[in-house]
Amino acid sequence: MSYLEKVRACARYRPENYLPFRISGEQVGQVRLGFLPQLARFEDTFCCVKDGLNLADNLHRFEQRTEAVGRVLEGLREEGLVPGWRDEAYPVTNSFGSPPFFDMERAAVPLFGVRGYGVHVNGFVGDGGDMRMWIGRRSMSKPTGPGKLDQMVAGGQPSGMSLRENMLKESAEEANIPRSLAEEAVSVGAISYLTERPEGLRHDVLFNFDLHLPEDFEPVNTDDEVDKFYLWPMDQIMEVIRETDDFKFNSALVIIDFLVRRGFICPDDPDYAAIIAGLHR
Amino acid sequence: MSYLEKVRACARYRPENYLPFRISGEQVGQVRLGFLPQLARFEDTFCCVKDGLNLADNLHRFEQRTEAVGRVLEGLREEGLVPGWRDEAYPVTNSFGSPPFFDMERAAVPLFGVRGYGVHVNGFVGDGGDMRMWIGRRSMSKPTGPGKLDQMVAGGQPSGMSLRENMLKESAEEANIPRSLAEEAVSVGAISYLTERPEGLRHDVLFNFDLHLPEDFEPVNTDDEVDKFYLWPMDQIMEVIRETDDFKFNSALVIIDFLVRRGFICPDDPDYAAIIAGLHR
């Protein structure tokens, strides 16, 4: 298998199966045709029109929208239509950093094809050919990607917290990284994708950090989200990325971005330009 | 001014002013409506159809196409319609690394909206807050961006040479970097843009390298393409990027990508996600 196949595996999207989800005329997501009838029942909150789904016009304010959509989602949850409920509020925006239209339960975000955001930390030791990276195996109780391999630290981006603060919080919870050490993490960019997953349409941006760790640091999970950590040489990580599906689909892209930025994937790979383009959708 | 404005300044494109340029049914570029009548005169080579411009169907082979289009371009050049002639062969492809359909004079590439490729080297000394970067001022005789600021090394990617080999060649010519030192450059990815410029439609991918230089290295231009080199602290470079148009339009994007990858532009910039998305088009 190739890196490009891994990138393309996160670009499964048939636009003909979706219609836009709009608030006050602005598109903020897209809803699968099959899911529309479920929402059409809630006429006080949603308005199904020929070319999409609109949030009801009389819902003007953040709190109003959050409450009305929350009520619908609670109902759908009882019918088993919102699996993996998290009790985490995610902001609904049409661009990161702009004021959110409302907050939505995290598990529903892919059902509305709304942009999701996360922070991932590549924790590594050594340099060049001697480099090794800490890899986490996700707990079997995680609602997405149970048992899959992951960055040392990875977490969704909730409402009301800065990316850096969230990175520091997740670093403490998932890997017991002292704040003073986590603060040395360098922001290195983001990857993004639009892809159909069992949980719905994922249209995410993952903000990435590189953290060069001392040789004697060992991550310890404190929130039961990671089962085990491994310190693997880059060669092994590169082979696992290329040859298996052991990594969570989006964590694989974060590693591929790392490999590009650090010169492990080189311009002599005929897919080089396509890989880079595929990491930014 | 903001970094995002600089990124958006390289995204000026009105699709309604262009029609696709195709070879054997595959789109490889796009031609400005106003330029089409100039090409329609050469019926042996081009076929103007309702929805675009096709290369004549009887031109099957690489050499045939290169020669036929070359003849047309020579004619247009005599009429003054291909300014900035370079005598450099650029490959016409629809994706980097795939076999080229034919070779085209570099100056004509933007007239056909064909993908162009380049290599840029960020040459820097020091680390973190102490970092400084070598900046070149382009010679006034350059056909594009005369007198503008640029990376220490920057060059177009011609046919028949690997990206790395071209980087080494340009490093020697533009900055007199010994091969043994240039070989330490690390490939770090690419940026891309689609934008209207005086020379035509630029749809380029720039492959970037970072080269950590020893403090006592000083670049010396050997091919008259660079007038002068400056070693500037990052603060100064960041201010010049934001506040002026002194950098060549695309070299500014290469620096912005460096600033993102190295944590100088941080996630607390509200434009962070939009800047990164804008560097990959």
Boltz contact constraints between the chains, C-beta under 6 A:
constraints:
  - contact:
      token1: [A, 96]
      token2: [B, 273]
      max_distance: 6.0
  - contact:
      token1: [A, 97]
      token2: [B, 270]
      max_distance: 6.0
  - contact:
      token1: [A, 163]
      token2: [B, 267]
      max_distance: 6.0
  - contact:
      token1: [A, 186]
      token2: [B, 263]
      max_distance: 6.0
  - contact:
      token1: [A, 187]
      token2: [B, 263]
      max_distance: 6.0
  - contact:
      token1: [A, 187]
      token2: [B, 266]
      max_distance: 6.0
  - contact:
      token1: [A, 187]
      token2: [B, 267]
      max_distance: 6.0
  - contact:
      token1: [A, 188]
      token2: [B, 261]
      max_distance: 6.0
  - contact:
      token1: [A, 189]
      token2: [B, 260]
      max_distance: 6.0
  - contact:
      token1: [A, 189]
      token2: [B, 261]
      max_distance: 6.0
  - contact:
      token1: [A, 189]
      token2: [B, 276]
      max_distance: 6.0
  - contact:
      token1: [A, 190]
      token2: [B, 276]
      max_distance: 6.0
  - contact:
      token1: [A, 205]
      token2: [B, 273]
      max_distance: 6.0
  - contact:
      token1: [A, 207]
      token2: [B, 267]
      max_distance: 6.0
  - contact:
      token1: [A, 260]
      token2: [B, 189]
      max_distance: 6.0
  - contact:
      token1: [A, 261]
      token2: [B, 188]
      max_distance: 6.0
  - contact:
      token1: [A, 261]
      token2: [B, 189]
      max_distance: 6.0
  - contact:
      token1: [A, 261]
      token2: [B, 261]
      max_distance: 6.0
  - contact:
      token1: [A, 263]
      token2: [B, 186]
      max_distance: 6.0
  - contact:
      token1: [A, 263]
      token2: [B, 187]
      max_distance: 6.0
  - contact:
      token1: [A, 266]
      token2: [B, 187]
      max_distance: 6.0
  - contact:
      token1: [A, 267]
      token2: [B, 163]
      max_distance: 6.0
  - contact:
      token1: [A, 267]
      token2: [B, 187]
      max_distance: 6.0
  - contact:
      token1: [A, 267]
      token2: [B, 207]
      max_distance: 6.0
  - contact:
      token1: [A, 270]
      token2: [B, 97]
      max_distance: 6.0
  - contact:
      token1: [A, 273]
      token2: [B, 96]
      max_distance: 6.0
  - contact:
      token1: [A, 273]
      token2: [B, 205]
      max_distance: 6.0
  - contact:
      token1: [A, 276]
      token2: [B, 189]
      max_distance: 6.0
  - contact:
      token1: [A, 276]
      token2: [B, 190]
      max_distance: 6.0
  - contact:
      token1: [A, 280]
      token2: [B, 280]
      max_distance: 6.0
